Amino acid sequence: MTSNPSPGPSGRKDRRDLRRMEQDALGAPGIPPTRVAAGATAFRRALLGLHRRTAPPPVRILEALFASFDSHALRALIELDIPDVLTESMTMSELAHRSGSDFADLERLIRYAAGRRLIKIDRRGRVRPTGVTRALRSDATAPWRGWVRFAASDWFQASWRKLAPSIAKDSPGAFELAHGAPFFEFTTRVDPTAGDAFDQAMTAGATLQGIALARTLDWSNIASVCDVGGGRGAALDVIQRYYPWMNATLFDLPEVVAHSGFDNGAESPRRKAIGGSFFEDIPAGHDRYLMLAIIHDWDDAQAAAILTNVRDAMGGAGEAVVVENLASKHPRDDFATASDLLMFVLASGRERTRGEYSELFGVAGLRIEEERMLPTGATAFTLRDAAQASELSR
């Protein structure tokens, strides 16, 4: 690797800009330390488990069904531009007027949203913005409204209705049963509108993971980084704001890269966007390769093929950072468990345990050099070429 003397952003203005970016991306004061975030998540999970265990079965059934209303309520909020309109405390009639909505009907939606802690109604009956509404604004640093467009869309919901038949032996996946094409073919070639919603959703997550990676990993000796399957380049955008001296390459399908706006030619000499397939060739010679929530999209054989191509691109000198949410060996009500079912419905992938990832990396000729839990709850595996690492250890 090439050592770079620049430690990252310096100066009060740069640091203030980064803090504002973090606050905007989170819709909260800032990204918490990993231990604090992990503790808060465990506490919330325990409270939710207690809540569910104390409810009789019929109530638990109804609560599970009624929880699906949230996605439709969020979709209605952004379609009515409520997050953009609600920039300050206002009466319900003011909100109805500014959003062009019927007062009585909007009040019912807002009261439901307030009950779910998505919006706040104060003691005087005035509607107030929250961290959720700030995160759903159209100008938010991380476009979380993209996740709403994605998860509340008709085509996404139709995929879930095929969950039961997809479990039959030798059946195609739920998404293919619903739409006649695999997920990534559908979003890149069949329905560009669906692809845009998916890319925005991934941009929101990549922005958050980019902040966590920039603040958690050591970048002092990284002169060039390549984001494999990096979508529209959100993670690289963030990382380069922390470390502006770094060269960044975005690598994804040509259809995705073409709409990323990441490479502006002579205006950004440290940025490059390359279209291609990570099942074929990956740009070689970078110090660090990022794969953020990529491996969980694919089955073991496909995932191993991607990782092998990354190892070849590393050329023995670089390293790879794989960021994924770890599955538990036991049933848990957590993001990884929900995401595992999501992977089953949408694609051929799945969430994996720590041991399963270690085995998968070994198949691709990679060895775990470091494992770090990020404040987002995901785990970042830093990987080296296993053969090269063995040579260096002799």
Number of C-alpha atoms within 10 A of each C-alpha: 14 10 10 14 9 14 14 18 16 11 7 9 10 14 13 11 13 17 15 15 20 22 17 20 24 23 22 15 13 14 20 15 14 18 13 12 16 17 11 13 14 13 12 12 15 13 11 12 13 11 11 15 11 10 12 9 11 9 12 15 11 10 13 12 10 10 11 11 13 15 17 15 18 21 20 16 22 19 13 17 17 22 22 18 17 21 14 11 16 17 15 19 17 16 22 20 12 14 20 12 14 12 15 11 10 20 17 11 15 21 16 16 18 17 12 12 13 18 22 22 20 11 7 7 12 16 24 18 20 20 17 18 25 22 23 26 23 16 11 19 24 27 22 26 26 23 22 23 23 25 18 20 16 11 15 18 14 15 21 18 15 17 19 10 13 21 14 10 7 7 11 17 24 26 27 19 19 20 15 12 16 18 20 14 11 17 20 19 12 14 12 13 12 20 21 18 20 21 23 24 21 25 24 24 21 24 25 21 25 22 26 26 24 19 16 16 13 10 22 15 16 20 18 21 25 28 23 26 23 28 25 24 30 25 27 28 20 24 23 20 18 23 21 16 18 22 20 26 23 28 25 24 17 15 16 23 22 15 12 18 11 22 20 12 11 8 8 11 11 17 23 16 23 20 17 18 15 19 15 9 13 23 20 16 18 22 20 23 27 24 21 24 19 17 23 23 20 19 14 19 11 15 20 20 17 24 24 21 18 27 26 19 20 22 15 15 16 23 25 30 23 22 24 24 24 22 22 15 10 6 8 13 12 14 13 21 20 13 16 19 16 17 17 21 26 20 20 19 21 21 27 22 15 18 12 14 20 15 14 19 24 17 17 21 19 25 23 17 15 11 15 16 20 24 22 20 20 21 18 25 23 21 23 24 26 19 12 15 16 11 8 8 6 5
